[in-house]
Amino acid sequence: MRIKQPLRRVLAWTQPTWDRPDFRPEVRKSFRNVLLCGTPMMGGDRYASSTEEKIVYYTCKSRSCPRCGRRNTLIWQIEQSTALPEMPYIGVVFTMPDVLWPTFRQNRHLLNDLDVLGADVIQNWIKTKCGARAMVMVVRHTFGRHLNFNPHLHILVSSQGWNESKAEWVPLDLPAAALMPMWRYAVITYLRGALDAGALNSEMGSVPMRKLLKAQYERWWSVDVDQFASKEHFLRYAGRYAKRPPVAQYRFFKLKKTEIGFWTHDHKLNRTVATTHTPEKFVRLLADHVPDRYKHAIRYFGLLSPRSKARRSAALFAMLGQNKPPRPARVSWSELSIQTFGVDPLIDSNGQRMEWTSRVARSRDKAA
């Protein structure tokens, strides 16, 4: 039997654990929003027909909220599908050795620069080998399947790049064997620079950290390169993890005040396994994956950079002989309900459509 609203229930149980100063302010605000989402504390809109009335409470819009995450994912996927030209794409995954994960967990200010490092590796290779610029989208993940802290990058790259000197599109080749040492060098050099500048905190001390970085620079790192026939495959995958909580609601199979259980797929065993934690440990693991304020999980570079995107978006489609689709209309909450459940929430029990009549103030405002 599927458990209803498991994440909200866990956060309610464990609020004395996470709603304290030792948790980051972003975590506390995000978790509070999940608890308030869709309640009178958020305020709402009143809809009415000739016979019935209904109040629809506002949602929290938090990335940690399963309810809001689905809508955010759908909107992002629709917008990106129309913003990206039709062509094959290349998917690149940059990972790092697990011994470096704690360094970025303890130094979150360094974590936010991984996107730039990954994009620079891709763009430098393309510029050097092809003399071109490509469309690059970087999606940063911080979690593994067991909710462990595992920072890595998923990068979408156009299969063709624009060579300005030749004024033509050229095919791109991104060999994993060539990208791996460049990615490894970028990360290790960055960490060494942060250590020299005193911007890297480590419990092991400076000398052991330098030895660790040296050892990791001499080993093999995992870099995967895949070919995608269309952009939709990558957008489904990226949006699923970048716009939603790390654990999907349907994966929970046990919800007790002493133990939380959810299903995960173990790649090494190639089967589904059960992962269990105490509620307190679960929320501490979940808190690691709440992004810092004003830090984006998805960033755009090259021909998709904010500066180039506004100036060249229509030109990109024209150079490819394609018509740029119009920007899609925003998906309303009622439309999403129809798509998801096949039910229009604004139709009353008599089949009449309800219309907006007024705004409902937050209950705490009334109390004040």
N, C-alpha and C positions, 0 to 999 in steps of 0.2 A: 504494500500500500504506500502511495506517495505521501510524503510528509509535507504539510502545508506550511509555507513561510518559515523554513528551517533557519535561515540566516537571521531573520529578525528575532526569532525566539532565542537563539543563542546569544545575540547581542543584548537582549533584555536581561537574560540570566546573569550575564557576566559584566554588566555595566559598572559595578563597583571595582572590577579589575581594570577595565580600559579607560574609564572616565576619571583619570588621575593625571597629575602633572608629569609623571614619568613617561607618558605616551605623547607622541607628537601632536601638536594642536590640530594638524590636518586630519589625523586619525580620529581624534575625539569628535571633531565637527562632522566628519563623514559618517561615523557610526551613529551619532545622534540623529542625523538627517534620515538615515535608514529607518530608525525607530519612529520618526515623525511622519514619514512618507504616507500620503493618502489618509491622514487623520485630521480631525478638526483643528489641531494645533497648527496646521499649515494654511488654514483658510481654504476657500474654494469658490465655485460658481454654482448658482442656483438655476436649474432648468425647470420648465413647467409646460404642461399642456392644459387643455381645458378641464381635465379631471384629476391630473396627478402632478406631483412636484418631486424633484430629485436634486440632491446636493452632491456635486462632484468635487472632492477635495483635491488640492494641488499635490503634485508629486515633488520629490526632493531634488531630482536631476543629478543625483550623486552617482559616480562611477561604481561605487561599492554597493549600490542597490540593484538587486536582480530585476525588479519591476521596471525601473527607469533604464537599466542597462539594455534591455531588449529594444526599447524605442530608440535610444541613442545609437545602437548598432544599426538598426534598420535605416535610420535617417542618414547616417554616415555612409553606409554602403550605397544607397541610392545616389547621394551627392557625388561620391567618388566615381561611380560607374559612368556618370555623365561627364565628369571632368577629365577622365582619362580616355585617350583615343583607342580605337579598336586596333589591336596588334598583339602579337605574342609578347609575353613578358618573362623575365628571368627572376627567380627567387633565390636569394642568398641568405644563409643562416650563419651568423658569426657567434661562436661560443667561446668560452674560456675555461681553463682548468678549474676544478672545483675548489682548489686551495685558495683561489683568488676571490671566491664569492664573499667570504666574510669581510674582506677588505672593503668592498663596495657597500656591503650592508652597514658597516660601521662608519663609512664616509659617504653618505648619500649625496653630498655636494659634488662628488666625483662621478657618481652614477649618471648624473644628468648630462655629462659630456660624452658618454659612450656613443650617442647618436651621431654626433659630429665626427668622431673618430671613424666610425663605420662608413659614413657617407664619404669622407675624405679618401678612404682607401679605394672605394669603388670609383669615385670620380678621377682620382689621380691615375688609376690604371687605364681608364677609358681615354683620358686626355693624352697619356703617354703613348699608348698603342694605336689609338684610332684618331687622335686629334679632334675628338668630338665631345659633346655634352649630351647627357641622357636625362631621362626622367627618373628620379630616385625618391622613393618613399621608405622611411625607416620606422619600424614599429619595435619599440623596446618592451621586452618582457622581463619580469623579475621573478617569476615563479616557475617551479617545476610541477609535475603532475601530482606530487605528494604535498604540495603547498610549501615546499622548501624554497629558500631564496637562491635563485639561479638566474643571474642576469645574462641575457643574450639578446641578439638583434635579429629580426626578420626584415629583410630588405627587398622591396620590389624595384626592379630595374627594367626599363624599356629594352626590348630586344634590338632596337636601332637607336643610334645617336646622331645628333645633328652636327655635321662638319661645316662650320661657318666659312672656312676658306674655300671649300668646294661647293658650298651652297647645296648640299645634298645629304640625304640620310644614308648612314653606313651601318652594316650589321655589326653587332657587338658580340664579343666572346669573353666570358668571365671564367677562366679556369680556376678551380678551387686550389690547385697546387700552387698557383702564383699568388692568389689572394691571401692564403694562409700566412706566409711569413710577413706580408705587409701588415695584416691585422695584428699579428703577434707583436711586431715591432712597435706599432702605434700604441697599443695598450701598455706594454712594458715601459716604453719611453715616457708615456704620460704619467704612469705611477712613479717612476723614478724622479721625474720633474716635480711632482707633488710632494714627494718625500724630501727632496732637497729644499723646497720652499717652505717646509713645515706645515703643509696643508693636508698631510696624511697622518692620521692617528692610528697607531697599532699597539696592541698589548705586548707584542714580541720585541719591540725596540727597533732602532734604526739598522743596526748591523745584521741581525737575523732577517729583517725584511729585505735588505739588499741581497742577501744570499738566496732568499726565496725567489725574488724576482729574476735573479740570474739563472736559477734552476728552471724556472718556468719558460724563460726565453730560449732555453736549449732543448725543449721538448716539443713534440708535435701537438698542434691544436686542431680541433675539429671544425671544418668549414664545409658546408654543403651548398651545392648549386643545382637548382632544378629549373626545368623549362615548363612554363605555363602556357597553354594554348590560348587562354583568355585571362582577363583581369579579374573576372568574377571569382575564380577559385581562390586567389590570394585575398581578395576583399572579404570573402566569407570567413576565411581563417583568421585574418588580422582583426576584423571587427569583433569576432567572437571572444577574443582575449583582451583586446585593448579597450573595449567599451563596456565590459561586464566584469563582475566579480570573478576571482580565480576559480571558484567552485560553483558549478551549476547546481540549481536547486534539486534537480531530479537525481543527482548523484548521492544525496544523503540517504542512508538506510537505517541509521540509528541516531536518536536524538534524546539524550537523557542529561540530567544535570550533573552526572558523573562521567559521561563519556559521549563523544561525538564520533560517528562513523560515516565515511563516504567512500564510494567506489572510485578507483583510479585504474588506468591502464599502464601496466608495467612493461616498458619496451624490452628490457632485458629478458623477462620471463615470457613476454608476448602473450599476456593474458590479463584479465581484470583481477585486481586484488583489493582487499579491504584495508583502508587506512583509518586508524582510530587515534584520537587525542582526547585529553580532558578539555572541557570547554575553555578553561583559562589558557591552556597552551594553544588551542585552536585560534583564539582571537589574537594572541601574540604573533602567531605565524601570519594570520590574515593582515595584521597591522603593517607588516613589512612591505606589503604590496599596495598600500594606499599611496598614491603619488603625492609628492610635495606640491605645495600651492604654486600655481602659475607654471607648473612643469607639465609639458605635454608628452603623452605616451606615443604619439604619432607626429613625425616631423617630415618636412618636404625639402628636397635639395635639387640642385641642377636646374633643369627646365621646369621643375615643379616648385621651386623655391617661391616664397611669397612675393618677392620682387619680380621674378620672371613670370610667375603664374598670372599675375594681373596684366602684365604687358604682352605676354606671348600666347596666352591660352587659345584665343581664336586662331592665331597664326599657326600654332602647332597642328591644328586640325586641317587648316587650309593647305599646309605644306604636305600633308599626308593624303590630300584629296578627299577629305571627309568633311561633313557638315557637323559643326558643334551642336550637340543637343541643347535645348533650353534648360535652364536650371529648374529642377523639379520643385513642385510645390511641397511645402512642409507637410509631413504626415501628422494629422491630428490624433488625439488620444482615441476618439471615437472610430476613426478609420482603422487604427491599429487593432482595436478590439474586434472590428469586423473581420480583418485579415487573420487574426489569431484564433478567435473563437467562433466566428461566423455569426455574431450577435451584434446588433446595433444598440448600444446602451442608451441612445436618445429616443427610442421607441417605447412608449408606455405599454401597459398591459392591455390597452384597448386598440393598439396598433397606431395610435396617433403620435406624431413627432413632437418632442418637447423642444422648446426654444429657450435660449438664455434670457434670464430676467434680471439678475442682480448678482453682485459679488457678496460673498460671505466672509466676514472678518475672521481672523484667527481667534481661536477660543481664548488664548492668553491675552489678546488685546481686549476682549470683552471683560476678562477678569480684572484687567488693569483699570 
